[in-house]
Amino acid sequence: MKSDRLLSVLLLLQTRGLVPAAELAARLEVSVRTVYRDVEALAAAGVPVYAERGRHGGFALLPGFRTDVTGLTADESRALFVLAAPGAHAALGLDRALGSALRKVMAALPEPHRPAAELISRRILVDPERWMRPQGPPVELDELTTAVFTDRRLRLRYRHGGTATPRAYTVDPYGLVVKAGVWYLVADHRGAPRLFRAERVRKATVTDAPVRRRAGTELADIWAALRRGVEDRPARVRVRARVRVSRMDMFHRIQAAHLAEEPVVEAGGEWAGVRLAYPELGAVRSLLAFGEHVEVLSPPEAREQMARAAAATMELYTADPPPDTREGEREAERQDRRGDRREA
């Protein structure tokens, strides 16, 4: 364990430059005292490591010192070949670079580890896309990645969900995040963190102005806070309902984020009672997708929402279809009859 940790310290210093002792301790999950002992051990082994004191100090290697030791264990070499998100590399135009990098890593691996690393790439496949996700237009990430990597501000024309007219934003990007196959731009707008779905960006222009990021703020920190804001929205409406047991698996998959308690099967085994939590009363209408297999029991306002939505749907489908729709259907029937006669 100590030898692995020493190698980790060496590689961190080699790739990061000056690193504070507290950061090394946090990354290696050890105490600061242990970091000091490890640095002393590296120095005793001939590694040119030195300390810079002061508020912004830390440990660093003498300029020009490099090591080509990989130090990969068997598990580490296998982990490199489990590609968590192959689609992400393709979206960034790095799929060929990834293949080339893995070939180089394979060549650098110790001989005993190569068969296991090659085998795992053929036996493990991770698909980050959700089931039955519609294929939309390809997401253009060129301008977004340019702004992220060159530290430039971005001008966006962005369409919010449920609206048709794009809005204009000038933002300070922190980075890109891909979650379940969906790309997001994480950026500050007027000093406040915002999340922009890449597929809704209608136009992106990289400006000449340098990015203005908040000091000490990293992409991972902002993403964690934004994600909590989405996932931890206050549940203002509590709903009690029952679901047919035959539909419970599908119900659980679709409504998992709103389940306040685990379902309880009622006597007889046909229905299961569920308790749900929604941010607003209108959200209960999502249960209409389950038709007669879900019944809202309380509160009364939630039942009224369901009744009004069901009545409006019934009225829509009992009325005659618009004239242009019927004419289109008649024309399609006439074309079909003409086609049948030609084939006869």
HUWOSUL-V123517 format. One line per field, one symbol per residue. burial: 1 if it has 9 or more other C-alpha atoms within 8 Angstrom, else 0. A space follows every 50 residues. Layout:
burial = ???
This chain:
burial = 00001111110111001111100111000001011101100110000010 00000011111000000000000000110011001101111101100100 01000100100011011101100001010000000000001011111100 11111111110000011011111111010010111111100011111111 11010110001010000010011001000000001011111111101100 10000000100000110001111111111110011001000001011110 01101100110000000000000001000000000000000000
